[in-house]
Structure formats: C-alpha cells, structure tokens
Amino acid sequence: MTNRTGTELSHLERTVLDDSLTPGVAGFDRLRLAEVPFVPEVRLHLAVDPIVLGARMEAESGAALAPLFWASAWAGGQAVSRYVLDNPDVVAGSRVLDLASGSGLVAIAAAVAGAATVTANDIDPYALAALTLNARANGVVVHGSCGDLLAGDGDGAEVVLAGDVFYSQSLADRMLAFLERVATRGARVLVGDPGRAYLPYGRLEVVASYPVSMMGPPEDAEIKQVHVLQPRY
Ligand SMILES: C[S@@+](CC[C@H](N)C(=O)[O-])C[C@H]1O[C@@H](n2cnc3c(N)ncnc32)[C@H](O)[C@@H]1O
C-alpha cells in the first residue's frame, strides 16, 4: 500500500462504528463492518448512510470529496465476486487485477478464491484506504495501486476483474478499450454489471446472470438482475 493513503486510512479508522463499545447507536454517519448480502464470505466496512457519512467526512476534512463509492458494495462487484467464489478455477494461482476496486470487494473475493497475487486499483485514495481496512478485516493480502491504469494493458495481470464500471459515458468508453486490449493480449476479463446506462452490451457476452433484490447502495433498490460478462472474442 502506498503511503499516500495514510491520511485517508486514519480518517476512515476514526469513522468505524464499534458496536461492542457503543451498542444501539444508529451511526448514520459511520462505517459498520457487515457481511455483503450476495457474498457472505466477505465482510466490508460499509456506510450506514453514504450521504450522511460523506457530509461528516467533508466537514472533518474541510474539502470536497469524490462520491463515497468505496463505502457501498455495488451490484456489479457483488456479481463478479459471487462468480469468482463459485468458480475459483478462474483465478486460482493467477495474478489478478481488480480495476476500479472501490471497497476492494472483488479483490478480496479473488484472494479468498485462491489467486496467487491480487492488485486492487482505483483513482480515489479513500478507496485504497477502504481496501486496507477491508483486506485486514478478511485476513487476506491485496496490493493497492492508486492511479489511472486505463492507458496501459493491465501490467501483466492474467485475470482482470471489474465491478460496476459502466456508469458514465467517458469511463465506459475508456474502460471498454482497456478491457478489449487486455483480453486481446490473452488475459481473462470479467465484468459485473446490473445493466447500467453505458454498458456496451453489443461488445460483451453474458457469462452468468443472478436474480437479486436490494443489493448495494439505496439507489439500486430496484435492480432485479445482475450479470457477469466478458468481451466477445
Ligand atoms: C461504482 S464503483 C464500483 C466499486 C467496486 N468495483 C464495486 O463493484 O463495489 C466505481 C469505482 O470506479 C472508480 N474509478 C473511476 N474511474 C476510474 C479509473 N479511471 N481507474 C480506476 N478506478 C476508477 C471509482 O473511484 C469507484 O471506486
């Protein structure tokens, strides 16, 4: 983990609610360690209410922060994690890259499933801090990488996983180009997505679909199905 996330990590550590010390506290402005609904093998520090937690953190840091994507387990990340845990051969013994890792859910699932090494990449230093907290809570080793890797070809990763990355046109365009480049050099690529607005269906094929209800953050309450997809070859 880079030192760059040290400040963010100590900030997050101060927002974790310890139920044994303060039982019965609602903690809307806190993180709470909880099982992931569709991936109960993994526990994450998730926001009780991401909006209220974001307001608290901005007030404490005195600066505007990026949306707290790392404080929720997104439907796409839950799907690709479920797939990897149910099909461990996909990652077992391999070098894995979890792109746009957020909380680190997918990376942690890959580590639990037996990957040789796992790197989690995100542009948000708070995501890398959340990864540190969450990897520690699950007793796995995941390397953190903070920055934008989309102009490259995945740094030799044999498996590239990405959960919920097609939520904006500009990111979707760059992500698709990256994932196709990585797949062309021979890496296995899997993405998880509930059908976001910019999911390029025509360039991907569905590997698995899961019926779901109430996964991820509150705004995803209406999602009924989530897919694992790979580039068309
Ligand atoms: C909707 S969240 C998904 C997080 C996680 N994969 C999951 O499924 O729970 C999208 C994440 O993409 C990250 N992100 C956006 N642009 C990125 C880029 N160019 N490179 C790496 N991560 C990026 C955001 O910071 C955010 O953490």
The ligand as an SDF file (V2000), in Angstrom:
LIG
                    3D

 27 29  0  0  0  0  0  0  0  0999 V2000
  -19.4070    2.1390   -8.7920 C   0  0  0  0  0  0  0  0  0  0  0  0
  -17.8190    1.9980   -8.0520 S   0  0  0  0  0  0  0  0  0  0  0  0
  -17.5570    0.2310   -8.0970 C   0  0  0  0  0  0  0  0  0  0  0  0
  -16.6490   -0.2340   -6.9830 C   0  0  0  0  0  0  0  0  0  0  0  0
  -16.4510   -1.7550   -6.8730 C   0  0  0  0  0  0  0  0  0  0  0  0
  -15.8210   -2.2890   -8.0640 N   0  0  0  0  0  0  0  0  0  0  0  0
  -17.7620   -2.4750   -6.6010 C   0  0  0  0  0  0  0  0  0  0  0  0
  -18.2920   -3.1090   -7.5350 O   0  0  0  0  0  0  0  0  0  0  0  0
  -18.2620   -2.4080   -5.4600 O   0  0  0  0  0  0  0  0  0  0  0  0
  -16.7400    2.5850   -9.3500 C   0  0  0  0  0  0  0  0  0  0  0  0
  -15.2850    2.8390   -8.9100 C   0  0  0  0  0  0  0  0  0  0  0  0
  -14.5350    3.2110  -10.0640 O   0  0  0  0  0  0  0  0  0  0  0  0
  -13.5040    4.0680   -9.6650 C   0  0  0  0  0  0  0  0  0  0  0  0
  -12.9360    4.7010  -10.8610 N   0  0  0  0  0  0  0  0  0  0  0  0
  -13.4820    5.6460  -11.6470 C   0  0  0  0  0  0  0  0  0  0  0  0
  -12.6600    5.9270  -12.6750 N   0  0  0  0  0  0  0  0  0  0  0  0
  -11.5710    5.1110  -12.5550 C   0  0  0  0  0  0  0  0  0  0  0  0
  -10.3730    4.9110  -13.3080 C   0  0  0  0  0  0  0  0  0  0  0  0
  -10.1150    5.6250  -14.4090 N   0  0  0  0  0  0  0  0  0  0  0  0
   -9.4790    3.9920  -12.8710 N   0  0  0  0  0  0  0  0  0  0  0  0
   -9.7070    3.2760  -11.7470 C   0  0  0  0  0  0  0  0  0  0  0  0
  -10.8350    3.4140  -10.9940 N   0  0  0  0  0  0  0  0  0  0  0  0
  -11.7500    4.3240  -11.3940 C   0  0  0  0  0  0  0  0  0  0  0  0
  -14.2160    4.9860   -8.6830 C   0  0  0  0  0  0  0  0  0  0  0  0
  -13.3240    5.7010   -7.8800 O   0  0  0  0  0  0  0  0  0  0  0  0
  -15.0830    3.9650   -7.9240 C   0  0  0  0  0  0  0  0  0  0  0  0
  -14.4050    3.4980   -6.7680 O   0  0  0  0  0  0  0  0  0  0  0  0
  1  2  1  0
  2  3  1  0
  2 10  1  0
  3  4  1  0
  4  5  1  0
  5  6  1  0
  5  7  1  0
  7  8  2  0
  7  9  1  0
 10 11  1  0
 11 12  1  0
 11 26  1  0
 12 13  1  0
 13 14  1  0
 13 24  1  0
 14 15  1  0
 14 23  1  0
 15 16  2  0
 16 17  1  0
 17 18  1  0
 17 23  2  0
 18 19  1  0
 18 20  2  0
 20 21  1  0
 21 22  2  0
 22 23  1  0
 24 25  1  0
 24 26  1  0
 26 27  1  0
M  CHG  2   2   1   9  -1
M  END
$$$$
